[in-house]
Amino acid sequence: MLLPPLLLLWAAAPQAPAAERTPEEALALAVAAQRTGDKDHRVEFFGIDLNLRERGETPRELEVTLLYDSRRRGSLQLILDDSGRGGVRVEKGYDGERYWLKEQDHEPILLDGRDFARDRELIDDTLGLCEELLLLFDLERLKARTSDLELAQATLFVGGQQRPHEVLRGAISLADRRRRFALWLDRETWLPSRLTLEADDPTAEAGGDEAAAADPEVLLAQEFDLSAYHDFPFLGSDSTQGRLLPRLVREYRRDAEGDRTQVRILELQLVQWRLAPRIRKLEGPR
């Protein structure tokens, strides 16, 4: 029997009696737990060097540089050695209006037309991932976009043991869409151990086709397991930037039956979030 999609977030663990603190107080504790300095700084952009291990039918491992700026409609630059193009260095990006690609020793080109559909899909997927990472890097963003907050107590298996958590659930505005979310907060550290995001209306994603939405192959929920928190230093310095971020991010999908499949593992090796990254801009006619 398929679970109704909106019950997936609640089916992850039985609800315990509500905590004495309010949802707003729990989220405030999580916001404070991220900070390591006296002054707080909003996270609006970042540059990340990471090891990406993709799962699925064609597993692969990549060293990736990811540059993202959420301001001015969002811009992105993705730098990697693309095995699909013979291992050459490839840069892909979005400047807020146009998709572009630059292969090693070649001039940048616009990614227009059917031939570049897969490149555009990769960039769109990465833009979505960046917005979700931004949410995890700065829980104030989550605080400003949420509604219908509720709080429950549960346990989560972390680091080989069951640990008590408070689970914050509600609705959030993300990428111009309203989605349900569940944020699992470790009651010892108050740092997030898991974030689950789900579409409010899966039939909309299936083009209104209810039969397609009921298909267990349709992926309905997105889940991130977070661990190894670290205050990353400024590049070339021992001075830290003032915020605890997860070094290890494991991404999963859940289908309509609640089965979980691992999508990718991100091991963050360097994160620079206090200085805006220099993202390539594509010159020439629009």
N, C-alpha and C positions, 0 to 999 in steps of 0.2 A: 504493500500500500504506500502510495506516494504521500509524503508530507506536504501540506500546503506551503508554498515557497516562503511566506512570511513567518512560518513557524521554525524555519531552519535555524535562525539565530537563537531561538529559545530552546531548541532541542539539544544544543551542545552539552548542556548539563542541567540537572534538575534545579529549580529555583529553591533557594533557602529563604527563611524569613528575612524581610527587608532589614538592611543595616540601620543603625540609629542615626547615622549622619545622612544628610541629604545628598542627592546626586551632584548638586552644585559644589558641595563641600568636598566630595570625593574627587571631582575633576580639578578643583583648586589644589588639592594635595598633589595630584599628578603633575600639574603645571609647575608647582614649586619644586618637585623632586627632580625635574629636568635641569634646573638651574644650578650652576656651581659657583656663581659669582654674585656680587651685590647688585649689579646692573643687569637688567634683562634686555635682550635684543631680539627683535622679530626676525624670523627666518623667511626671506622673500626669494632667495636664490641660493644656489650651491654649485660647487664643482666636486665631483666624486671620482676617485680611481677605485675600481672594484673588480673583483673576480666574479664572473657570472657563470653559473653552471645551470644550463637549461636541461630540463627533463622532457619526457614525452617520447614520441616515436623516433626522433633523431636527436639524442642527447649530444651536447657539445659544451666545451668550456672555453671562455673568452676572457681576455683582459680588456676592460672597457673604461674609457673616460667619458663621463656624463656631465655636461654643463647645462644648467637650467636657470632661467630667470622668469619668475611668474608675473612680473610687471609688464605693462603695455601688451596685453593679449597673450603673453607667454612666448618665449623663444627657447630653442633647444639646439644643442650640438652633441652628436654622438660620434665618438671616435673609437674604431676597433679594427683589428685585423680580420678581414672577412674571408673565411674559408671558402665561401660560395663563389668568390671572385679570385681564387688562387692564392689566398693568404696575403693579398696586398692591403696596405693601410687605406681605410675608407672612412670618410667623414660624411655624416648625414645630418640634416638639420631642418629646422622650421623657424622662420624669422617673424612669425606673427601673421604672415599672409601667404608665404610661398614655401613649398617644400624644395629642398635642394640636395645635391649629392656631389662630392668631390672625391675622385679616386686619386691614388698616389701619382704625382707628376702630371696631373691633368687639371684643366680648368673646371670650376664648378659648373654644374648643369641644373636646369630646372627639372623637377620630377613631375612633368605633366604627362597625361596620356595613360593608356592601358598598360603599356610596357613597364611602368614604374609603380603599379598598384601595390605590389608587395613591399616596396621601399616605403611608400606612404603609410601602409598599414603598420609597419614596424615603428615609424616615427610617431604615429598616433598612439600606439600601444605604450611607447616610451613616455610620451607626454602624460598619459594617464597615470603611469607608474610614478612619474616625478611629482604630480600633484598629491598622490597618496603618500609618498615619502615626505613631502613638505608638511602634510598633516601630522605625520608621526614625529617629525623633527621639532614641531612647534605646536603643542597641544592647545595653545591659545587660539589657533585657527579653528580647531574643532569646537572649542568653547563658544566662539562667535557665530558658528553656523548651525548649532544644534537646537532641537526642540523636542518636546514630549519625552523628557528624560525620566528614566526610572533606574533604580539601583537594586541589585540582588547580590547575594553571597553564594559562592561556589568554590570548588577546588579545581585546579588545573595541574596536569602532570608536567613538571618543569625540572630539568636537570636531574632526572632520575627519581624524583619524589613528588608526592602530591603537596601542593602549596595552596594556602587559602588566598582567594582573590575576591575583590569586589568587582562586579560586572555592571558597567554603565551601558545602558541601552537607550536608543532613541532614534530620531531622524536627523539627517544631516544633508545640507546642500553641497553637492560636490560635482564639479564640471557641469553646472547648470541643470543638475538632476537631483531629485530628492531620493535619498537612499536610507534604508535602515542600517544601523551599525550596532556593534557590540564591542566595547573596549574592556579588556580584562586587565585589572590593575592589581599587582602583587601587594598584598597587605603589609609586607615587611618593608619593601623599598618604595612602593607607590609608583613604580615605573611600569609601563604597559608590557605585558607578556604576549598579548594577542590582540589583533584588530580584525574584525569581520565586517565586510561591507556587502550589502545586498540591494538589488533593485527592488523598488516598491511594487512595480508592475511588470513581471516577467513577460506578459503577453505583448507589451509594447516592444520589447527587444525582439520578440519573435514575429514582428510585423502584424500583431493582432491575431495570430494563429494560435488558438488555445490548444490545439492538438500538439503543435510544436512546443509550446510552453510546458506541456505535460510530459514531453519526452525526457527520460532520465539522462540522455546524452547532452541536453541543453544545460550549460553551466550557469548556475544561478547565483552562487555566492563566491566572494573573493575573500581570502583569509591570509593574514600575515602573522607568522610567529616571530617574535623579537627576542634577542638575547645579546649577551656580551656588551653591555653598555660601556661607553668610553667618551671622555671629553677630548675630542680631537684637537691637536695643537695647530697653531698657524703654520703654514708651509715654511720650513726652514727655521723654525723657532721651537723653543721648549715651552713657550707661553700658550696656555690653552684658550679656547674660544668661549668657554663659559656655559656649555650645555651638554648634557649626557645624551648621546645618540647610540642606537644599536649598531654594533659591528656586523651582526649576522641577521639577515632578513630572509626567512623562508616563506615563499608564496605558494598558496594552494588554491584550488577551486573545489567547491562542493556542488554536486548535482542535486536534482530534485529529491533523490532518495537519501541525501545526507552523506553520500560517500565522498571522501576527500582524496584528491589527486594532487601530487606535488608538481608545480609548474616550473619553478626555478629557485635557485639559491643565490643570494647576493651577499658576498663577503666584502664589506666596505674597508678598504685599506687606507684611504685618505679622504677626509671630507673637509672642504673649505666653504664655510657658510657665512662668515662675517664680511668677506670681500666679494663683490660682484664678479662673476667670471667674464672673461672676454670671449664672447660668442661671435663666430664668423657671421658677417652680414653679406648677403648676396647682392652684388652691384649689378646695374644694368636695367633694361626696360622691364616693367611689370607685366 
